[in-house]
Amino acid sequence: MKKVLLFEDVYGLYGGIERVIKNIIANSDSSLFTFSLCINHMASFEYMPFLEEHHVKIYELQKYWEKNPIKRHHRGFKAFKKFVYENKFDIIHFNISNAIDLKYIAIAKNAGAKNLIAHCHNDETTSAFKRVIHYCVKPFYVDKANYYIACSDKAGKWLYTSKIMKSSKYKTIENGIDTQSFAFSIESRINLRKEFNANSKTRLIMHVGRFNKQKNQAKVLAVFKAFHSINPDSMLVFFGAGDSSSIKKSISNLSLSNSVIIHSPTTNINKYYSAFDCFVFPSLYEGFGLALLEAETNGLPCVISDTIPNSVIFTKNVVALSIDENDIAWAKAIDEFSFIPRKDNVNLAKEKGFDQKRQAEKIYSIYNEFA
């Protein structure tokens, strides 16, 4: 049996990395792998029942949330160094998004850890400062792993070198979901629309994403303002964790308090896609775009930014626009596109390899390469 340590900086943000980690654990053979989770900070406890059910041991390096990422990483590096010297694992699988996180791999290597996997989940960062740091530290730490995974080649180019990507040590593994759980349900549509006091004619618009600059919720709100002016019987619902205070303020300033809802974070997002008429996703960048995969699988029409990797677009449900396109153009796209007949794409998602079991199996095959 192989002892696998899964690493992530901050866990519990209801994001794509959490779902990838959950897939890896849930679909494993317990006679082959045992999992532990090492994190800098536990942001929420929504995943605790699942982790406890699967006997995942959790190592939290920092008990409180440090907003400054430089300070958080500095403390994290120090704590992780102590941790990795005191605890031994057969494989350490690092789920990361930028070159700063590569230093954790270097620390593990210096501590004598042998089988180290870098797994990139993003293809940009939210600030010019972080971007400069990323490119400055990348040359020093990029070659410390034994294996390199990316959720898309776009993400691979962001974190790794062309030499690594051309080598046998690199593999693109697209994110996966429990495809059947995202099947369109007319029953869910009827019942969940009641939660938002929406009748059959109300146009319900949906956005899924953690509240931060990357997900571009300000654009979502501006587009909805334009859409709402031509469709007064419409509502926008945000699903996501994080600090939503600035969005709440904007909602009030735009006099949209009666038409925009910020839903509490949920691990059952799959149930909600059926209730909506359009999914809006104007991210500034995405390593993959797991929420888009979920919406497509459900058959929900999607209006997205053209920054999303093409590898996740597998249906005709999607219209991609430039982020710089004006709000009215986005609103018109939603208006024209949200009337298409609903039919889910579960079987097509499976055929394209987006089922979570296939993703997990690809990762296990890498684990099994290590003696």
C-alpha positions as CSV (number, residue, x, y, z in Angstrom):
1,M,0.0,0.0,0.0
2,K,1.3,3.4,-1.0
3,K,1.1,6.3,1.5
4,V,0.1,9.4,-0.6
5,L,0.2,13.0,0.7
6,L,-2.0,15.5,-1.1
7,F,-0.8,19.1,-0.7
8,E,-2.7,22.3,-1.3
9,D,-2.1,25.8,0.0
10,V,-5.6,26.6,1.3
11,Y,-8.3,24.0,1.3
12,G,-12.1,24.4,1.5
13,L,-12.7,27.2,-0.9
14,Y,-15.3,25.2,-2.9
15,G,-13.1,25.4,-5.9
16,G,-11.8,23.1,-8.6
17,I,-8.8,21.8,-6.7
18,E,-11.0,20.7,-3.8
19,R,-13.1,18.7,-6.2
20,V,-10.0,17.2,-7.9
21,I,-8.6,16.1,-4.5
22,K,-12.0,14.7,-3.6
23,N,-12.2,12.7,-6.9
24,I,-8.7,11.2,-6.3
25,I,-9.7,10.1,-2.8
26,A,-13.2,8.9,-3.6
27,N,-12.3,6.7,-6.5
28,S,-9.3,5.0,-5.1
29,D,-8.8,1.4,-4.1
30,S,-8.2,1.5,-0.3
31,S,-6.0,-1.6,-0.6
32,L,-3.6,0.3,-2.9
33,F,-3.5,3.8,-1.5
34,T,-3.9,5.6,1.8
35,F,-4.3,9.4,1.7
36,S,-3.3,12.3,3.9
37,L,-3.9,16.0,3.3
38,C,-1.4,18.7,4.1
39,I,-2.6,22.3,3.8
40,N,-1.5,25.7,5.0
41,H,-5.0,26.6,6.2
42,M,-8.4,25.0,6.3
43,A,-10.8,27.7,5.0
44,S,-14.0,25.8,5.7
45,F,-15.2,22.5,7.2
46,E,-17.7,21.5,4.5
47,Y,-15.5,18.7,3.3
48,M,-14.7,17.3,6.7
49,P,-17.4,14.6,6.7
50,F,-16.1,13.3,3.4
51,L,-12.5,13.3,4.6
52,E,-13.4,11.6,7.8
53,E,-15.4,9.0,6.0
54,H,-12.4,8.1,3.9
55,H,-10.0,8.2,6.9
56,V,-7.9,11.0,5.5
57,K,-5.4,12.4,8.1
58,I,-5.2,16.2,7.9
59,Y,-2.1,18.2,8.7
60,E,-2.9,22.0,8.9
61,L,0.3,24.0,9.0
62,Q,-1.3,27.3,10.0
63,K,-4.4,27.5,12.2
64,Y,-5.4,31.0,11.2
65,W,-5.9,32.8,7.9
66,E,-3.1,35.0,6.8
67,K,-4.4,37.3,4.1
68,N,-0.9,38.3,2.9
69,P,0.2,35.5,0.6
70,I,3.9,36.3,1.0
71,K,3.7,36.0,4.8
72,R,1.5,32.9,4.5
73,H,4.0,31.2,2.2
74,H,6.9,32.3,4.3
75,R,5.4,30.7,7.4
76,G,4.2,27.8,5.3
77,F,7.7,27.0,4.0
78,K,9.1,27.0,7.5
79,A,6.3,24.8,8.9
80,F,6.3,22.5,5.8
81,K,10.1,22.0,6.2
82,K,9.6,20.8,9.7
83,F,6.7,18.6,8.8
84,V,8.3,16.9,5.8
85,Y,11.4,16.0,7.8
86,E,9.2,14.5,10.5
87,N,6.8,12.6,8.3
88,K,7.5,10.2,5.5
89,F,5.3,9.4,2.5
90,D,5.7,7.2,-0.6
91,I,4.3,9.9,-2.9
92,I,3.7,13.7,-2.4
93,H,1.2,15.1,-4.9
94,F,1.4,18.9,-4.9
95,N,-1.8,20.7,-6.2
96,I,-0.5,24.2,-7.0
97,S,-1.2,27.2,-9.2
98,N,2.0,29.2,-9.5
99,A,5.8,29.0,-9.2
100,I,5.8,30.2,-5.6
101,D,4.2,26.9,-4.7
102,L,7.0,25.1,-6.4
103,K,9.3,25.9,-3.5
104,Y,7.3,23.4,-1.4
105,I,8.5,20.7,-3.8
106,A,12.1,21.9,-3.5
107,I,11.7,21.7,0.3
108,A,10.4,18.1,0.1
109,K,13.2,17.1,-2.2
110,N,15.9,18.6,0.1
111,A,14.3,16.6,2.9
112,G,14.9,13.4,1.0
113,A,11.3,12.8,-0.3
114,K,11.7,10.7,-3.5
115,N,8.4,10.7,-5.5
116,L,7.2,14.2,-6.0
117,I,4.3,15.2,-8.4
118,A,3.6,18.8,-9.4
119,H,0.0,19.3,-10.6
120,C,-0.9,22.8,-12.0
121,H,-4.5,24.0,-11.8
122,N,-4.2,27.5,-13.2
123,D,-2.6,29.5,-16.0
124,E,-2.2,33.1,-14.6
125,T,-2.3,35.1,-11.4
126,T,-4.5,38.0,-10.1
127,S,-1.8,40.7,-9.8
128,A,1.2,42.1,-11.7
129,F,3.2,41.7,-8.5
130,K,2.4,38.0,-8.2
131,R,3.2,37.5,-11.9
132,V,6.6,39.1,-11.5
133,I,7.4,36.8,-8.5
134,H,6.1,33.8,-10.5
135,Y,8.5,34.4,-13.3
136,C,11.4,35.3,-11.0
137,V,11.3,32.1,-8.9
138,K,10.2,29.7,-11.6
139,P,13.7,29.0,-13.0
140,F,15.0,28.0,-9.5
141,Y,12.3,25.5,-8.6
142,V,10.6,24.2,-11.8
143,D,12.8,21.1,-12.1
144,K,12.4,19.7,-8.6
145,A,9.6,17.2,-9.2
146,N,9.7,13.7,-10.6
147,Y,6.4,14.1,-12.6
148,Y,4.5,17.1,-13.9
149,I,0.7,17.3,-14.5
150,A,-1.4,20.1,-15.8
151,C,-5.2,20.4,-16.2
152,S,-4.6,21.9,-19.7
153,D,-1.6,22.7,-21.9
154,K,-2.3,26.3,-21.2
155,A,-1.7,25.7,-17.5
156,G,1.3,23.6,-18.4
157,K,2.9,26.5,-20.3
158,W,2.3,28.8,-17.4
159,L,4.1,26.7,-14.7
160,Y,6.5,24.5,-16.6
161,T,9.2,24.8,-19.3
162,S,8.9,23.7,-22.9
163,K,11.6,21.1,-22.1
164,I,9.5,19.6,-19.3
165,M,6.3,19.6,-21.5
166,K,8.1,17.7,-24.2
167,S,9.4,15.1,-21.8
168,S,7.9,11.8,-20.7
169,K,7.5,13.3,-17.2
170,Y,4.7,15.6,-18.3
171,K,1.0,14.7,-18.8
172,T,-2.1,16.8,-19.4
173,I,-5.0,15.4,-17.3
174,E,-8.3,17.3,-17.8
175,N,-10.4,17.7,-14.7
176,G,-13.3,15.3,-14.3
177,I,-16.7,15.4,-12.6
178,D,-19.4,12.9,-11.6
179,T,-21.1,13.3,-15.0
180,Q,-24.3,11.6,-14.1
181,S,-24.9,13.9,-11.1
182,F,-25.0,16.9,-13.5
183,A,-27.8,15.4,-15.7
184,F,-30.6,17.9,-16.4
185,S,-33.6,17.3,-14.2
186,I,-37.0,18.9,-14.8
187,E,-38.0,18.1,-11.2
188,S,-35.0,20.0,-9.9
189,R,-35.7,22.8,-12.2
190,I,-39.3,23.2,-11.0
191,N,-38.4,22.8,-7.3
192,L,-35.3,24.9,-7.1
193,R,-36.7,27.8,-9.1
194,K,-39.2,28.1,-6.2
195,E,-36.2,28.8,-3.9
196,F,-35.6,32.0,-5.8
197,N,-39.3,32.9,-6.2
198,A,-38.9,32.6,-10.0
199,N,-41.9,31.7,-12.1
200,S,-41.7,29.7,-15.4
201,K,-41.0,32.9,-17.4
202,T,-38.4,34.4,-15.1
203,R,-34.9,34.4,-16.7
204,L,-32.5,33.0,-14.2
205,I,-28.8,33.7,-14.7
206,M,-26.1,31.8,-12.9
207,H,-22.5,32.4,-12.0
208,V,-20.3,29.9,-10.2
209,G,-16.9,30.9,-8.8
210,R,-14.9,32.0,-5.7
211,F,-15.2,35.7,-5.1
212,N,-11.9,37.1,-6.4
213,K,-10.5,39.1,-9.2
214,Q,-9.9,36.1,-11.4
215,K,-13.5,35.2,-11.6
216,N,-14.5,38.7,-12.7
217,Q,-17.8,39.0,-10.8
218,A,-17.8,42.8,-11.5
219,K,-18.2,42.0,-15.2
220,V,-21.0,39.5,-14.4
221,L,-22.9,42.1,-12.5
222,A,-22.4,44.8,-15.2
223,V,-23.6,42.4,-17.9
224,F,-26.6,41.5,-15.8
225,K,-27.5,45.1,-15.3
226,A,-27.6,45.5,-19.1
227,F,-29.6,42.2,-19.5
228,H,-32.0,43.2,-16.7
229,S,-32.8,46.5,-18.5
230,I,-34.2,44.5,-21.5
231,N,-35.6,41.6,-19.4
232,P,-37.0,43.1,-16.1
233,D,-38.3,39.6,-15.1
234,S,-34.9,38.2,-14.5
235,M,-32.6,37.3,-11.7
236,L,-28.9,36.7,-11.2
237,V,-27.6,34.2,-8.6
238,F,-23.9,34.1,-7.5
239,F,-22.6,30.8,-6.1
240,G,-19.2,31.0,-4.5
241,A,-17.1,31.3,-1.3
242,G,-14.8,34.2,-0.3
243,D,-15.2,37.9,0.4
244,S,-18.3,39.1,-1.4
245,S,-18.5,42.5,0.3
246,S,-17.5,44.6,-2.7
247,I,-20.1,42.8,-4.9
248,K,-22.8,43.3,-2.3
249,K,-21.9,47.0,-2.3
250,S,-22.1,47.2,-6.1
251,I,-25.5,45.4,-6.1
252,S,-26.8,48.0,-3.8
253,N,-25.3,50.9,-5.8
254,L,-26.8,49.5,-9.0
255,S,-30.3,49.2,-7.3
256,L,-30.3,45.5,-8.0
257,S,-30.9,44.2,-4.5
258,N,-34.3,42.7,-5.5
259,S,-32.9,40.9,-8.5
260,V,-29.4,39.6,-7.4
261,I,-28.8,36.9,-4.9
262,I,-25.5,35.7,-3.3
263,H,-26.2,32.1,-2.5
264,S,-24.3,30.5,0.4
265,P,-21.5,28.2,-0.6
266,T,-22.7,24.7,-1.3
267,T,-21.1,21.3,-2.1
268,N,-24.3,20.3,-3.9
269,I,-23.9,22.7,-6.8
270,N,-24.8,19.9,-9.2
271,K,-28.5,20.2,-8.2
272,Y,-28.8,23.8,-9.1
273,Y,-27.7,24.0,-12.8
274,S,-31.0,22.6,-14.0
275,A,-32.9,25.5,-12.4
276,F,-31.2,28.2,-14.6
277,D,-31.5,29.5,-18.1
278,C,-27.9,30.7,-18.7
279,F,-24.5,30.4,-17.2
280,V,-22.2,33.4,-17.3
281,F,-18.4,32.9,-16.9
282,P,-16.2,35.9,-17.8
283,S,-13.1,34.8,-16.0
284,L,-9.9,36.7,-16.6
285,Y,-8.1,33.4,-16.9
286,E,-8.7,29.7,-16.1
287,G,-6.4,26.8,-16.0
288,F,-9.3,24.6,-17.0
289,G,-12.8,25.9,-15.9
290,L,-14.5,23.1,-14.0
291,A,-17.7,25.0,-13.5
292,L,-18.0,25.4,-17.3
293,L,-17.6,21.6,-17.7
294,E,-20.4,21.1,-15.1
295,A,-22.8,23.6,-16.9
296,E,-22.1,22.1,-20.3
297,T,-22.7,18.6,-19.0
298,N,-26.1,19.7,-17.6
299,G,-27.0,21.3,-21.0
300,L,-27.2,24.8,-19.7
301,P,-26.4,27.5,-22.3
302,C,-23.1,29.2,-21.4
303,V,-21.8,32.7,-22.3
304,I,-18.1,32.8,-21.4
305,S,-14.9,34.8,-21.9
306,D,-12.6,33.7,-24.7
307,T,-9.8,33.2,-22.1
308,I,-11.1,29.8,-21.2
309,P,-9.0,26.9,-22.5
310,N,-10.6,25.3,-25.6
311,S,-10.1,21.9,-24.2
312,V,-13.0,22.3,-21.8
313,I,-15.5,23.4,-24.6
314,F,-17.0,20.2,-25.9
315,T,-20.6,21.2,-26.8
316,K,-22.5,23.7,-28.9
317,N,-23.9,25.2,-25.7
318,V,-21.1,27.7,-25.5
319,V,-20.7,31.3,-26.8
320,A,-17.3,32.8,-26.2
321,L,-16.8,36.6,-26.1
322,S,-13.9,38.9,-25.4
323,I,-13.8,40.3,-21.9
324,D,-13.4,43.7,-23.6
325,E,-16.7,43.3,-25.5
326,N,-19.2,45.8,-24.1
327,D,-21.8,44.7,-21.6
328,I,-24.7,45.2,-24.0
329,A,-23.1,42.7,-26.4
330,W,-22.8,40.2,-23.6
331,A,-26.4,40.8,-22.6
332,K,-27.6,40.3,-26.1
333,A,-25.7,37.0,-26.3
334,I,-27.4,35.8,-23.1
335,D,-30.8,37.0,-24.4
336,E,-30.4,35.2,-27.7
337,F,-28.8,32.0,-26.4
338,S,-30.8,31.2,-23.3
339,F,-33.8,29.8,-25.1
340,I,-32.3,26.7,-26.6
341,P,-34.1,23.4,-25.7
342,R,-32.5,21.7,-22.7
343,K,-30.9,18.4,-23.1
344,D,-28.0,17.2,-21.0
345,N,-24.7,16.1,-22.4
346,V,-23.8,13.4,-19.8
347,N,-22.9,10.7,-22.4
348,L,-20.9,13.2,-24.5
349,A,-19.0,14.3,-21.4
350,K,-18.1,10.7,-20.7
351,E,-17.1,10.1,-24.3
352,K,-14.8,13.1,-24.2
353,G,-13.1,11.7,-21.1
354,F,-14.5,14.2,-18.5
355,D,-15.8,11.6,-16.1
356,Q,-14.1,11.8,-12.7
357,K,-13.3,8.1,-12.6
358,R,-11.2,8.4,-15.8
359,Q,-9.4,11.4,-14.4
360,A,-8.6,9.5,-11.1
361,E,-7.4,6.4,-13.1
362,K,-4.9,8.5,-15.0
363,I,-3.5,9.9,-11.8
364,Y,-3.4,6.4,-10.2
365,S,-1.4,5.2,-13.2
366,I,1.2,7.8,-12.4
367,Y,1.3,6.8,-8.7
368,N,1.8,3.2,-9.8
369,E,4.9,4.1,-11.9
370,F,6.7,4.8,-8.6
371,A,8.2,1.7,-7.0
